[in-house]
Amino acid sequence: MTKQSGELFEGLPEAEGVEPGPAREANRTAARVLLPNRKQLEFRASDLESLLPEGHRARLVWGFVEGCDLSALYEGIKSREGTAGRDAIAPEILLALWLYATLEGVGAARAVARLSESHDAYRWICGGVQVNYHTLSDFRGAHGEVLDALLSESVASLMAAGVVKLARVAQDGVRVRASAGAGSFRREDKLKGYLEEARARVQALKREIDEDPGALTRRQAVARERAIRQREERIAKALARLPELAEIKRRQGKKAEEARASSTDPDATVMKMGDGGFRPAYNAQYATDGESQVIVGAEVVTVGSDQGQLAPMVEQVNTRCGEYPQQWLVDGGYNSHEQIEAAAQRTEVYAPVPKPKDVNTDPHQPKLGDSEAVAAWRLRMASAEAKAIYKNRAAVAECVNAQARNRGLTRLLVRGKAKVRCVVLLYALAHNLMRMVALAPQLIGIGTTTSSVAGLAVATG
């Protein structure tokens, strides 16, 4: 039997054994087949340990956390033997969850809490312990000193293993969008009005509770008062920061009265971003070892310019590592004379020399008024060797920044410089963890029963 004239592929025979129309449906009805039933409940007996293969990233994270000194976190736990109350969640679980989430590009506490119930890797880390987003959020933003100490600990272990040598360090900043809207920035008169309004709301809430104690449950009353007080604190901080922002306006040749601060995140500053636009942001500074690409310094500043950030980072790396790097590579945003003079006593600075307005002037020749350190920097950058060394800056510093962005460091979900610094430190720890896996896997507890990554020792050995 052939198809009618005018149809596509006319003249082709019908497949043998296939009945057209109702006969075909009758065949299907008569046949006995098993169709999928996706609503059927299934009960499978399995342990969490069998969910992840050897060498899984979650196992690497747990192996790293096992080797961390978390005694400072344990000192803050109020649940003790012989006292009432429920047991606290082990700090290892919370730290491992955030490190793994950072590596996977997950930055929201609510998302991590959901994944801890549905995703095998997060479930494996929890090991049957239930976590909620409040606990996760509080943990991430409240332990900046501990995270900073853990970063120093990771760098020290890599230095002891001969991985980090500090022969050459590159520094660069990455501007990250803040959790504040452009419309939240207000001038002094507006902020003062908002502050009076917030204080009036606190008093009104107290009167409401006194007049009718049963109108609100205790939990509702506490939540409302906390929200109002937090807004009051943020506005007060915004007013306190206005003089700093006014001084920045003066240096830019603008009117100090134009200074505005955010009522939702007072530490956020409007900065010029990589795409040329201006948005509320923070400036995250990373210093990276050139040979190993291990982050050896991390800081957060609330100014959009990198000027003034060179010398402080040099001192931080010395404090963290116990020695100064031999060479320090930065781009043109750091090369102020004051910073070069301050850092020249500690390390050899490699930064581009600005082009003079007069094209006939040699920028590498010392000028009148140059200090000895600035003159030496100019002469050094004229050599072909210095130019070859400086070419390594982008391959180190900008590569680290790109990896941080790929892991989600593009938009902050926390507010305040202290909490933002915790996020930046978590990204540094996660980055160093993966460098440790590549360069010194023996430092991650490979072969221990809890991390179960013995197979990686053979794969990387």
Buried (B, 14 or more C-beta within 10 A) or exposed (E): EEEEEEEEEEEEEEEEEEEEEEEEEEEEEEEEEEEEEEEEEEEEEEEEEEBBEEBBBBBBBBBBBBBBEBEEBEEEEEEEEEEEEEEBBBBBBBBBBBBBBBBBEBBBBEBBBBBBEEBBBBBBBBEEEEBEBEBBBEBBBBBBEBBBBBBBBBBBBBBEBEBBBBEBBBBBBBBBBBBBBEEBBBEBEBBEEBBEEBBEBBEEBEEBBEEEEEEBEEEEBEEBBEEBBEBBEBBBBBBEBBEEBBEBBEEEEEEEEEBBBBBBBBBBBBBEBEEEEEBBBBBBBBBBBBBBBBBBBBBBBBBBBBEBBBBBBBBBBBEBBEEBBEBBBBBEBBBBEEBBBBBBEBBBBBBBBEEEEEEEEEBBEBEEEBBEBBBBBBBBBEEEEBEEBBEBBEEBBBBBBEBBBEBBBEEBBBBBBEBBBBBBBBBBBBBBBBBBBEBBBEBBBBBBEBBBBEBBBEEBE
